[in-house]
């Protein structure tokens, strides 16, 4: 596994964690639209570049389904229902991970709970983990900041949406570049 801190589209897979209706309703509403937009950009870029995407739903009976604007970008078979905070504790999640792709790019909710625990556990399992700081959110912005600090300290790569998509692209040419460039405008 490469220890370069660059997201590689051949080696990456994307995970959207618990971007659900009722959970979204309690997030800071001034910050939520940008996070949802960035998750959407990442999902669309992943689709254009043939990067697999998995999405989880924490207790959907209570927290609702994935936000419709994100769900429409996902394949239903990629859904993993869970009750554990770390996605890795849910056997269906580990089964969905592509073992030929060592990098896992994480987005979603909440940064200091499910995203943090999943990132640390994936790293412990030998994965190279990227957490997209502007595509994760917590109810309390201080908890988000603390999670990003903890992740950096643990050696997880904390990045941003544009860095990931342009690292996946590598070059400014072709149809995928043109479409992704329009997404980030």
N, C-alpha and C positions, 0 to 999 in steps of 0.2 A: 504494500500500500504506500502510495506517495504521501510524504509528510508535507508537501507543498500546501500552503494555505490558499489554494486556488480551486474554485469549484470547476469541475470538469464534467461536461455533459455526458460523456461516455461512462463516467464513474459515479454519477449522482443519481439520487432519487429524492423526491420531494414528499414531505409529510405535512398535511394540514391538520392541526390538533384542535378538536372541539370548538370550531367556529360555529356555534349553535345559536339559535334564535333567543332563547331565554337567558343564556349566558351573555350574549351580546348586549341584551337590554340593560345589564347592570355595569357595563363598561363605561368609561368616561366618553360621553357622547361627542365631545369636541375632538377626540382622538380616533374614535372608531372608524369613521369613513376612510381615513388615510390608510389604516391598517387593512381594512377590507379591500381597498383598491390595490394595495401592494400584494396581498394574497392572490387577488385576481390576476395581476400582472405575472406573478410567478407561475400560477397554474396555466395560464395561456402560453407563456414561454415554454414551459415544460412540455405541453402538448405539441407545440410547433417543432420542438427539438427531439421528440420521442423519448422524453425523460419520464419514467414511471412516477405516478403520484398516488399516495395512499391518504385517506382521510379517516379520522376517528371521531366518534361521538360518545361523549361521557354521559351515561345514563339518559338516553334520548327520551325516555318516557317522562322524565322530569324536566330536562333541559331543552327539549325540542330537537328538531332536525337541524342539519347544517343550513346556514343562511342560503336562501334560494339563489342569490346571485353568484354564490360560489359552487353550490351543488350542481348547477347547470354546466359547470366546467369539469365535473368529475364523472368517472364511470362508477355506477352503483356497486360493481364487484370490488371496488377498492375500499369500501367502507368497512371499518372495524368498530363494532360497538364495544364499549368498555365500562368498567366501574373502577378500575385501578387508576391511580393518578399517573404513574409512569406507563406509557404505552407498551413498554417492553414486558410488563407483567401480564399482559393480555396475550395468550398464545396465538390468537388470530393475527395479531400485529406482526409478530416475529415471522409467522408463516408468509405474510404478504411482502416482507422485505426481500429484495433481490440480492442474493448473496454474491452476485458477480459485480455489484456496485457497492463500493466501500464507503462512499460519501453519502451522508444523510443531511438534507437541508430541512430545517424545522421552521414552521410558521404556526400561528394560532393563539390559543388561549389556555390558561393564563400563564404568562411568562414565568412567574415565580412558583408555580405548582406543577402542572402537567408538562409544560415545555421544559422547565429546569430538570425535573426528575427524569424525563425521557432522554434529554441530552446527556446527562451524566451517566445514565445507565448504558446508552448506546456507545458512549466513549469507552466505558469499562469493558464493553463487548468487543472492542477493537475497531470500531467505526470511526471515521473522521467526520466530526459533527460541525455543521454550520447552523447557527441560530440567526435568523434574519431579524435584526433589532427593530426595524420599522414595519415588520409584518407580524409582530407579536404584541400582546397587550395584557395588562392586568387592571383589575378594578382600581387599584391605588398606584399612581405613577411612581411612588417611592418603592413599591414592591418590584415594579418593572426594572427600575434602575439597580436595585439590589441584586436582582436575578442576573442582569447583564454583567455586573461586577463579579459575582460568584462564578459565572460561566467563563469569563475571561481568565480569572485566577486559576480555574481548573484546566485551562488549555483548550477549551472549546472555542471555535472560531466564531466571533460575533461580527456580523457583516450587515449589509443593507441590500435592498431589492435590486437596485441598479448594478451594484457590484456583481451580484450573483448572475443576473441575466447576461451581462456583457462578458463575464468570465466564461459562461456557457457558450456564448457566440464565438469568442476568440477573434473574429475578424469583422470589419464593417463592410460586408458584402452579402449579396444573396437575398432571396425573398424573406427568409426568417429574420434577418437583420432589419429589413425594411418594416416588417410587421411589428417586431419588438420595439424598434425605435418609435413607432407611432404609439405604442402602448405607454411608454414612459414619458411622453410629452406632457 
